[in-house]
Amino acid sequence: MLAKIRRATVVAALGATALLAIATSTASAFGPVPPANPYLGPVGTATMHGDSEASDTTPLPGVGTGGVNADFHEEGAACPTILQGADGFPQALCTKITDRAPEVLLLDPNNGNTLAHLDLTKGSLLGGVYAYLDNHDQMVTVDGSGNLLRIGHQRGSDGSWSLSIASKTDVTQAVTGHCGGGTCDSVDSVSPDYQGRVWFATDNAAAGYVGTDGTAHSIVLAPGEIVANSIAIAPQGMAVATDHALYLLTVDGSGNPQIAWRQAYDRGPARKPGQLSWGTGATPTFFGPGDGTEYLTITDNAVPKENLLVYDTATGHQICSVPAIDGTENSPIGSGNSVFVASTYGYPYPALPPNAGTSQPASAPISGGMTRIDVTGSGCTVVWTNTVPSSAVPRLSVADGKIYTFTRHSLLGSGSSSGSSGLGSGSAGVTDNYSFAVIDADTGKVDTEQFVGATTVDDTLQMVGTIAPGRIQYQGTTTGLFRITPH
């Protein structure tokens, strides 16, 4: 049975070359997807943002614009990272509600039920968020004890599944060595480069990598800066955004990480409501019309509108700065010459990192809205805007030209969150409801919007959805996950 499942998923997933051919033939307006990283699992399903470049695209077709089945799986945990390996088995990295400690789940590919789980050591809030699947279908993350873990799954003779730590590498010294000892810092994200090194960034802006020999190297980007989002990696280097600047890191001739370039941005007067930190809310995104990596983009934290900032990856030269949205905690989608940005302004979260600081204003209605901006010969141009109140990080399928997300609406208007708890509590308002939405990437118009729930457990909390082979989409919520399939 397992062999049949694996054969079926391999046929469904095809190979990277075939997927790219499908994407090119059916939706040539977008793409290419970035090059396949040989140390990652399948393109589109191995990282939170789809690939090591964090493009938030996939070569796989999405669920489509017809009716859907929305099966909810209660896990007692928020599940921001749901990935799928070449063997067809989905895996989730979730944060438990009871103690906010991370756990890994192995899911049944046929129905989304949990086959096995493994508890990890608690670290920072973001330490239970970012991970990836390597080319052996192992989940790679750093736990709260400072160990780089590779977590495998296996089936016992009785047919039951289990998760276990296949290997661990202590990176404590590289992470906290700049602190003078103690536990002053923790890793918040990891990703492999094209040579097999595993890069990481920490809450307090240390960054580095673990080499293939298990040795860790790190530098401090700048004293007093904070990292609150994931890293992104292209063949040109590792990109990381702090609450002050965007960096591209490479490796020098001695094997040490070095800063290739740094670009400061307008961080604004304070954190905005709907953000988790004071500064950019974006994971850096590589994109481009040639090989999918020529450009690098983030949003700043300017007022009254945040700007989309686009840079030349090789030089760090700024190509453009364009007012985009009120505020966002989301990574942009980058594909070809196009970037798509969704607002999270006013979105309520159940928890904030301890160093988040107060927001200005203290609360606000969810403003909603998405924007498409294209890089042109003269800079950048706004192609369209809409008022979609996206409640998840959108994902673009270059195979069908659709953007897939979830939306949050209130009968009291404009997607605002109301009720006795109010904004900032992370609780759904009494009139709030959530829907699965499909948006045409060419025009920005909503193709379909289908109701999936109206309680706190249905809140997708600006987490990322993953499109898997077979037109299946997994989406985390505050207490579990949806498995969305065509009806």
Backbone torsions as a table, in degrees:
resi	resn	phi	psi	omega
1	MET	NA	-45.1	179.9
2	LEU	-61.0	-41.3	179.4
3	ALA	-61.8	-39.3	178.7
4	LYS	-64.6	-42.5	179.0
5	ILE	-60.9	-44.5	-178.5
6	ARG	-65.2	-42.9	179.2
7	ARG	-62.6	-42.1	-178.8
8	ALA	-64.0	-42.1	-178.2
9	THR	-71.1	-33.7	177.0
10	VAL	-65.8	-42.8	178.7
11	VAL	-63.9	-42.2	-179.3
12	ALA	-66.0	-40.6	-177.2
13	ALA	-76.9	-24.7	-173.6
14	LEU	56.3	-156.1	175.1
15	GLY	-113.0	171.6	-178.1
16	ALA	-59.4	-39.5	-177.9
17	THR	-65.7	-44.8	179.8
18	ALA	-65.2	-38.9	179.1
19	LEU	-63.0	-41.6	179.5
20	LEU	-64.6	-36.8	178.8
21	ALA	-65.3	-41.1	178.0
22	ILE	-62.6	-47.1	-178.3
23	ALA	-60.0	-42.1	-177.1
24	THR	-67.2	-38.2	-175.1
25	SER	-77.6	-26.1	-174.0
26	THR	-104.1	-20.9	-177.0
27	ALA	-150.4	64.7	-172.1
28	SER	-69.5	-11.4	-179.7
29	ALA	-67.7	-22.8	-177.7
30	PHE	-125.0	154.3	-177.4
31	GLY	107.5	177.0	10.2
32	PRO	-81.1	162.7	167.4
33	VAL	-71.9	155.2	-179.8
34	PRO	-61.3	164.5	179.0
35	PRO	-61.6	149.7	-179.6
36	ALA	-70.7	124.3	177.5
37	ASN	-78.5	121.6	-174.8
38	PRO	-67.7	-12.9	-178.7
39	TYR	-102.6	9.6	175.7
40	LEU	-110.7	164.0	170.8
41	GLY	-72.1	-159.1	-173.0
42	PRO	-59.3	145.1	176.5
43	VAL	-59.9	129.2	176.9
44	GLY	97.3	-21.5	-174.9
45	THR	-128.1	5.8	-173.1
46	ALA	-98.2	-13.4	178.0
47	THR	-134.3	163.5	179.0
48	MET	-54.8	-41.7	-177.0
49	HIS	-101.6	23.0	169.6
50	GLY	94.4	-35.9	-177.6
51	ASP	-157.3	174.8	-178.6
52	SER	-68.4	-21.5	179.0
53	GLU	-81.9	-3.8	178.3
54	ALA	57.9	40.9	-177.8
55	SER	-74.6	-17.0	-174.9
56	ASP	56.6	33.7	173.1
57	THR	-118.0	167.8	174.2
58	THR	-145.7	144.2	173.3
59	PRO	-80.2	-3.3	-178.1
60	LEU	-88.9	143.7	173.2
61	PRO	-69.3	146.1	-179.3
62	GLY	-86.4	-170.8	-177.0
63	VAL	-60.8	-31.9	178.9
64	GLY	98.0	-176.2	-172.1
65	THR	-101.5	6.6	176.6
66	GLY	-84.0	-170.1	177.5
67	GLY	-65.4	154.6	-177.3
68	VAL	-130.6	155.4	165.7
69	ASN	-101.6	127.1	-179.5
70	ALA	-115.6	93.6	-179.0
71	ASP	-92.1	120.6	-178.9
72	PHE	-97.8	137.7	179.4
73	HIS	-120.9	111.7	179.4
74	GLU	-75.4	126.4	-178.3
75	GLU	-121.8	-6.7	-175.5
76	GLY	66.4	25.6	-176.4
77	ALA	-158.4	148.4	170.9
78	ALA	-79.7	136.0	-172.4
79	CYS	-122.8	80.4	-176.9
80	PRO	-76.5	-19.5	-175.7
81	THR	-123.1	110.7	176.8
82	ILE	-126.7	118.5	-172.2
83	LEU	-124.9	166.3	177.0
84	GLN	-141.6	129.9	-177.6
85	GLY	-87.3	179.1	179.8
86	ALA	-66.3	-21.2	178.5
87	ASP	-80.9	-1.8	176.3
88	GLY	87.9	-0.1	-177.5
89	PHE	-93.0	119.5	174.7
90	PRO	-69.6	146.0	175.6
91	GLN	-133.2	141.0	-178.3
92	ALA	-125.0	139.9	169.5
93	LEU	-107.1	114.2	-172.6
94	CYS	-120.6	161.9	176.0
95	THR	-116.5	117.5	-175.1
96	LYS	-67.2	143.4	-179.0
97	ILE	-68.7	-36.9	-171.7
98	THR	-64.8	-46.3	-176.1
99	ASP	-130.6	4.8	-179.5
100	ARG	57.1	32.5	173.9
101	ALA	-95.5	148.3	-178.7
102	PRO	-78.6	152.7	172.2
103	GLU	-144.6	151.3	177.3
104	VAL	-105.5	135.7	178.2
105	LEU	-118.3	138.5	169.7
106	LEU	-103.6	126.6	-174.5
107	LEU	-109.3	150.2	175.6
108	ASP	-73.9	122.4	-178.1
109	PRO	-66.3	-16.4	-177.3
110	ASN	-84.9	-25.3	-174.9
111	ASN	-147.1	-6.9	179.5
112	GLY	84.8	2.0	177.7
113	ASN	-68.8	153.7	-179.4
114	THR	-79.0	124.9	178.0
115	LEU	-94.1	-31.8	-178.0
116	ALA	-161.8	158.2	175.3
117	HIS	-143.7	155.6	-179.4
118	LEU	-141.0	123.2	178.3
119	ASP	-80.2	140.0	177.3
120	LEU	-115.5	161.9	179.1
121	THR	-69.5	134.1	-177.7
122	LYS	-70.4	139.0	173.9
123	GLY	-129.0	-136.7	177.0
124	SER	-75.1	170.7	-179.8
125	LEU	-57.3	-44.7	-178.8
126	LEU	-76.4	-13.4	178.5
127	GLY	-66.5	-16.9	176.7
128	GLY	-103.1	26.4	-174.2
129	VAL	-121.3	-55.2	-168.2
130	TYR	-95.9	130.9	177.8
131	ALA	-160.9	176.7	175.2
132	TYR	-149.5	165.4	173.4
133	LEU	-102.7	129.0	-179.2
134	ASP	-84.4	-174.9	-175.9
135	ASN	-76.1	4.9	173.2
136	HIS	-116.2	17.4	179.3
137	ASP	64.9	22.9	176.0
138	GLN	-95.3	138.3	174.6
139	MET	-79.5	133.7	-178.2
140	VAL	-117.0	126.8	178.9
141	THR	-157.6	168.8	173.0
142	VAL	-113.0	126.9	-178.0
143	ASP	-91.5	-178.8	-175.7
144	GLY	-67.5	-13.9	178.1
145	SER	-86.7	-3.3	179.4
146	GLY	87.3	20.4	178.6
147	ASN	-104.2	132.0	170.9
148	LEU	-79.4	116.9	-173.6
149	LEU	-108.6	143.2	165.1
150	ARG	-117.1	120.3	-171.2
151	ILE	-112.7	120.9	-179.2
152	GLY	-106.7	169.7	176.4
153	HIS	-131.8	149.2	-176.3
154	GLN	-150.9	158.5	179.6
155	ARG	-110.7	131.5	-179.0
156	GLY	-81.6	172.9	-178.8
157	SER	-65.1	-21.6	178.8
158	ASP	-88.1	2.1	178.7
159	GLY	92.4	-7.5	-178.7
160	SER	-83.1	153.0	-179.2
161	TRP	-102.2	153.0	176.9
162	SER	-146.8	157.5	174.6
163	LEU	-113.5	142.4	179.0
164	SER	-151.2	158.0	179.2
165	ILE	-80.0	113.6	-178.1
166	ALA	-79.0	-33.7	177.9
167	SER	-159.3	156.7	175.9
168	LYS	-143.0	143.0	178.7
169	THR	-129.8	124.5	-179.3
170	ASP	-75.5	119.1	178.5
171	VAL	-114.0	16.5	-174.5
172	THR	-56.5	-46.0	-176.4
173	GLN	-63.4	-39.4	179.3
174	ALA	-68.9	-29.1	-177.3
175	VAL	-83.6	-43.9	-173.4
176	THR	-111.9	1.1	-178.6
177	GLY	-61.6	-29.6	179.1
178	HIS	-76.2	-6.7	-177.3
179	CYS	-91.6	-7.9	-171.9
180	GLY	81.5	25.5	-179.9
181	GLY	98.1	-177.1	179.3
182	GLY	80.4	-165.2	-178.2
183	THR	-122.3	54.5	-174.0
184	CYS	-79.4	-7.3	-171.5
185	ASP	-149.8	161.8	177.0
186	SER	-152.8	152.6	-179.4
187	VAL	-73.7	136.0	176.0
188	ASP	-112.7	-13.7	178.3
189	SER	-158.3	153.6	178.7
190	VAL	-140.5	151.8	176.1
191	SER	-164.4	146.5	-179.6
192	PRO	-88.0	149.7	171.1
193	ASP	-95.6	-174.3	-173.0
194	TYR	-81.6	-0.8	175.0
195	GLN	-107.4	1.7	178.2
196	GLY	94.6	-2.3	174.7
197	ARG	-71.7	143.7	177.6
198	VAL	-103.0	108.3	-179.0
199	TRP	-84.2	154.0	177.1
200	PHE	-146.3	161.1	170.6
201	ALA	-135.4	151.0	-177.0
202	THR	-113.2	165.8	179.7
203	ASP	-54.6	-40.6	-175.1
204	ASN	-98.3	30.7	168.5
205	ALA	67.1	32.8	161.4
206	ALA	-90.1	148.2	-180.0
207	ALA	-146.6	148.7	179.9
208	GLY	178.3	-158.9	-177.4
209	TYR	-149.9	159.8	170.7
210	VAL	-105.6	120.1	-178.2
211	GLY	-74.0	171.6	179.5
212	THR	-65.7	-15.2	176.3
213	ASP	-90.2	2.0	179.2
214	GLY	88.0	0.5	-179.6
215	THR	-87.3	134.8	-178.6
216	ALA	-102.1	140.3	178.5
217	HIS	-130.0	141.0	-179.8
218	SER	-152.2	160.2	172.2
219	ILE	-137.7	161.9	172.8
220	VAL	-96.6	126.5	-176.8
221	LEU	-67.2	-49.2	176.9
222	ALA	-166.3	133.8	179.1
223	PRO	-59.7	137.1	176.1
224	GLY	86.4	-5.2	178.4
225	GLU	-89.3	159.3	-175.7
226	ILE	-127.5	141.8	171.4
227	VAL	-108.5	126.4	-177.3
228	ALA	-128.8	13.1	179.3
229	ASN	-140.4	176.3	-176.3
230	SER	-78.5	167.3	174.0
231	ILE	-95.1	164.9	176.1
232	ALA	-135.9	146.7	-175.2
233	ILE	-134.4	131.1	173.2
234	ALA	-125.4	172.5	176.5
235	PRO	-56.2	-25.3	-178.8
236	GLN	-77.2	-18.4	-179.3
237	GLY	151.1	-172.8	-179.9
238	MET	-104.3	128.2	178.7
239	ALA	-104.8	136.5	176.9
240	VAL	-144.6	139.5	177.6
241	ALA	-110.9	128.0	171.0
242	THR	-95.3	-175.5	178.0
243	ASP	-78.5	7.5	177.0
244	HIS	-127.5	-29.5	-168.7
245	ALA	-156.7	161.9	172.7
246	LEU	-104.1	135.0	-177.7
247	TYR	-123.3	148.4	164.3
248	LEU	-118.9	125.2	-178.5
249	LEU	-111.2	144.5	174.0
250	THR	-132.7	-173.6	179.0
251	VAL	-115.2	130.2	-179.0
252	ASP	-81.1	-179.3	-176.3
253	GLY	-64.2	-19.9	178.6
254	SER	-93.8	1.7	178.6
255	GLY	87.4	15.4	-179.7
256	ASN	-102.7	145.6	175.4
257	PRO	-65.6	143.6	179.4
258	GLN	-141.6	155.1	178.4
259	ILE	-86.2	114.5	177.9
260	ALA	-76.3	-42.3	172.7
261	TRP	-159.3	158.5	179.5
262	ARG	-136.4	134.3	176.5
263	GLN	-128.9	112.6	175.2
264	ALA	-72.0	155.0	178.8
265	TYR	-135.5	169.5	178.5
266	ASP	-75.6	109.6	-177.8
267	ARG	-90.4	0.2	176.2
268	GLY	72.5	178.4	-176.5
269	PRO	-79.8	-20.4	-176.4
270	ALA	-172.2	172.7	171.6
271	ARG	-64.4	143.1	176.0
272	LYS	-94.1	152.8	171.2
273	PRO	-61.7	135.6	-175.0
274	GLY	95.6	7.3	175.0
275	GLN	-123.3	158.4	-179.2
276	LEU	-103.3	-3.3	-179.7
277	SER	-155.9	162.3	176.3
278	TRP	-89.4	104.5	-175.8
279	GLY	143.7	-162.8	177.8
280	THR	-61.7	143.8	173.1
281	GLY	-98.7	7.0	-169.8
282	ALA	-102.6	135.0	160.0
283	THR	-71.5	133.1	179.7
284	PRO	-58.6	143.9	-178.3
285	THR	-123.1	122.5	170.3
286	PHE	-86.6	141.2	176.2
287	PHE	-161.1	175.5	177.6
288	GLY	158.2	157.6	-176.6
289	PRO	-81.7	-13.4	-177.8
290	GLY	-89.8	-78.1	179.0
291	ASP	-112.2	8.4	177.8
292	GLY	83.1	13.2	-177.4
293	THR	-139.7	6.6	-173.9
294	GLU	-66.8	-28.8	-176.3
295	TYR	-114.8	157.2	176.3
296	LEU	-135.9	133.0	-174.2
297	THR	-136.7	148.2	168.3
298	ILE	-142.7	175.1	167.0
299	THR	-105.6	152.4	174.5
300	ASP	-93.5	-160.2	179.7
301	ASN	-129.2	32.8	-176.9
302	ALA	-68.3	161.1	173.3
303	VAL	-122.2	149.0	1.1
304	PRO	-79.6	-20.0	178.3
305	LYS	-114.2	140.5	171.5
306	GLU	-78.5	143.9	-179.9
307	ASN	-97.5	143.7	165.6
308	LEU	-83.2	126.4	179.8
309	LEU	-110.6	127.0	179.3
310	VAL	-120.7	132.2	-177.3
311	TYR	-123.9	154.0	168.9
312	ASP	-75.1	121.1	-174.8
313	THR	-59.2	-42.0	-174.1
314	ALA	-67.8	-38.3	-171.1
315	THR	-112.3	-20.2	-173.3
316	GLY	81.5	2.0	178.8
317	HIS	-65.6	131.8	-179.6
318	GLN	-76.6	124.5	179.6
319	ILE	-84.8	-39.7	179.5
320	CYS	-163.6	162.7	171.2
321	SER	-138.5	115.8	-172.8
322	VAL	-129.4	126.7	174.1
323	PRO	-56.0	130.0	-171.5
324	ALA	-123.0	-60.1	-173.7
325	ILE	-145.7	171.0	-179.2
326	ASP	-65.0	-42.4	-179.5
327	GLY	179.9	152.6	-178.4
328	THR	-151.6	149.5	171.5
329	GLU	-112.1	9.3	-173.0
330	ASN	-104.3	148.4	170.5
331	SER	-71.5	137.2	175.5
332	PRO	-68.3	155.2	166.2
333	ILE	-85.4	134.0	175.8
334	GLY	-127.6	126.2	-178.3
335	SER	-154.9	122.3	-178.5
336	GLY	62.9	-124.0	175.6
337	ASN	-95.7	4.8	-170.1
338	SER	-110.1	143.6	173.0
339	VAL	-127.3	138.2	179.3
340	PHE	-121.9	129.2	-176.8
341	VAL	-125.6	133.3	178.7
342	ALA	-113.1	136.6	178.4
343	SER	-76.9	141.6	169.3
344	THR	-119.6	13.6	-173.7
345	TYR	-56.0	125.5	179.2
346	GLY	87.6	-3.6	-175.1
347	TYR	-68.7	131.0	-178.9
348	PRO	-85.8	134.1	177.4
349	TYR	-113.2	145.8	179.4
350	PRO	-73.5	-18.8	-179.4
351	ALA	-151.3	149.4	176.6
352	LEU	-123.8	150.4	172.5
353	PRO	-58.4	150.4	-175.1
354	PRO	-61.6	-23.2	-178.7
355	ASN	-101.8	18.5	-174.7
356	ALA	-66.4	-35.6	-177.2
357	GLY	78.2	169.8	-180.0
358	THR	-77.8	154.7	179.2
359	SER	-98.8	155.6	173.7
360	GLN	-125.2	115.5	-4.1
361	PRO	-70.9	174.7	-177.0
362	ALA	-65.1	-31.0	176.5
363	SER	-156.2	164.4	179.9
364	ALA	-162.9	154.1	173.2
365	PRO	-62.9	153.7	174.5
366	ILE	-67.9	116.3	-174.7
367	SER	-80.3	-34.4	-178.8
368	GLY	70.2	178.6	177.3
369	GLY	114.5	140.3	175.2
370	MET	-129.0	153.3	-178.0
371	THR	-136.5	138.3	170.9
372	ARG	-109.7	128.3	178.9
373	ILE	-126.1	128.5	-179.7
374	ASP	-106.6	138.9	172.4
375	VAL	-79.0	126.3	-178.9
376	THR	-122.9	178.0	179.8
377	GLY	-62.7	-25.0	-177.8
378	SER	-102.8	5.7	-179.5
379	GLY	137.9	-118.5	179.5
380	CYS	-140.4	146.7	-175.5
381	THR	-131.9	135.5	173.7
382	VAL	-74.8	121.8	-177.8
383	VAL	-91.3	-46.5	176.4
384	TRP	-155.1	159.9	170.0
385	THR	-134.9	152.5	173.4
386	ASN	-139.1	-177.9	-177.5
387	THR	-113.9	20.9	-177.2
388	VAL	-61.1	122.2	178.1
389	PRO	-83.8	73.7	-175.8
390	SER	-64.4	133.5	178.9
391	SER	-114.0	14.6	178.0
392	ALA	-145.5	163.8	173.3
393	VAL	-73.3	118.2	-176.1
394	PRO	-68.3	155.3	178.1
395	ARG	-129.2	131.1	178.8
396	LEU	-98.9	126.7	170.1
397	SER	-91.3	115.7	176.2
398	VAL	-76.9	-9.2	176.9
399	ALA	-76.7	-33.1	-177.8
400	ASP	-124.5	-1.4	176.8
401	GLY	70.1	23.5	-179.5
402	LYS	-112.7	147.1	173.0
403	ILE	-101.8	127.4	-177.9
404	TYR	-109.2	130.5	179.5
405	THR	-156.8	-174.1	171.3
406	PHE	-121.5	156.6	179.6
407	THR	-125.8	156.7	178.9
408	ARG	-126.0	122.3	-178.9
409	HIS	-124.6	153.4	172.2
410	SER	-126.3	141.0	176.9
411	LEU	-66.8	-14.3	178.1
412	LEU	-85.5	-2.0	170.0
413	GLY	112.9	142.8	167.8
414	SER	58.3	24.0	177.9
415	GLY	70.8	13.7	-177.5
416	SER	-70.9	151.6	178.9
417	SER	-99.3	122.5	-175.9
418	SER	-124.9	-168.5	179.8
419	GLY	104.6	178.7	-173.6
420	SER	-66.1	-31.1	-178.6
421	SER	-72.8	-39.6	178.4
422	GLY	76.5	178.4	-179.5
423	LEU	-70.9	151.4	178.1
424	GLY	91.7	-12.6	-178.9
425	SER	-88.0	-21.0	-175.8
426	GLY	82.5	1.6	179.5
427	SER	-91.2	142.7	176.3
428	ALA	-69.7	138.8	174.2
429	GLY	-67.8	161.0	-173.9
430	VAL	-65.5	-19.9	179.7
431	THR	-107.5	3.4	-176.6
432	ASP	-74.4	142.1	174.9
433	ASN	-141.5	160.0	-172.1
434	TYR	-124.8	140.5	-177.1
435	SER	-137.0	153.0	171.9
436	PHE	-87.2	127.0	-172.4
437	ALA	-126.3	143.7	176.2
438	VAL	-123.5	128.1	-174.6
439	ILE	-121.4	137.7	176.5
440	ASP	-75.4	118.7	-176.1
441	ALA	-69.0	-24.3	178.0
442	ASP	-69.9	-42.0	-170.7
443	THR	-112.4	-19.6	-175.2
444	GLY	82.2	1.8	-178.7
445	LYS	-82.8	145.8	179.1
446	VAL	-78.0	120.9	176.5
447	ASP	-77.4	-50.3	179.4
448	THR	-145.5	153.8	175.7
449	GLU	-146.4	112.7	-171.3
450	GLN	-121.5	124.4	-176.9
451	PHE	-58.8	135.6	176.3
452	VAL	-124.8	-17.7	179.7
453	GLY	172.2	168.9	-175.7
454	ALA	-146.0	35.6	176.9
455	THR	-131.3	172.2	-179.5
456	THR	-57.0	-35.1	-177.6
457	VAL	-66.7	-19.5	-179.8
458	ASP	-89.0	-3.4	-177.2
459	ASP	-68.5	117.4	-178.7
460	THR	-82.9	-7.0	161.0
461	LEU	53.5	34.7	179.3
462	GLN	58.5	31.6	175.7
463	MET	-92.6	167.6	-171.8
464	VAL	-92.3	138.2	171.3
465	GLY	-93.6	148.6	177.6
466	THR	-118.2	126.8	177.4
467	ILE	-92.4	120.5	-177.0
468	ALA	-105.3	163.9	175.6
469	PRO	-55.5	148.8	-178.7
470	GLY	87.5	15.1	179.6
471	ARG	58.2	45.2	176.3
472	ILE	-110.1	136.9	176.1
473	GLN	-123.5	131.8	174.5
474	TYR	-105.2	136.8	-179.1
475	GLN	-140.9	123.2	177.7
476	GLY	-75.0	154.0	174.1
477	THR	-132.8	-174.4	-177.7
478	THR	-62.8	-27.7	-176.4
479	THR	-130.9	11.1	-178.8
480	GLY	173.9	-139.2	-176.9
481	LEU	-155.0	150.9	171.4
482	PHE	-96.8	145.3	166.8
483	ARG	-116.9	109.7	-175.0
484	ILE	-101.7	126.8	179.2
485	THR	-135.1	156.7	176.5
486	PRO	-61.6	141.9	-179.5
487	HIS	-77.6	NA	NA
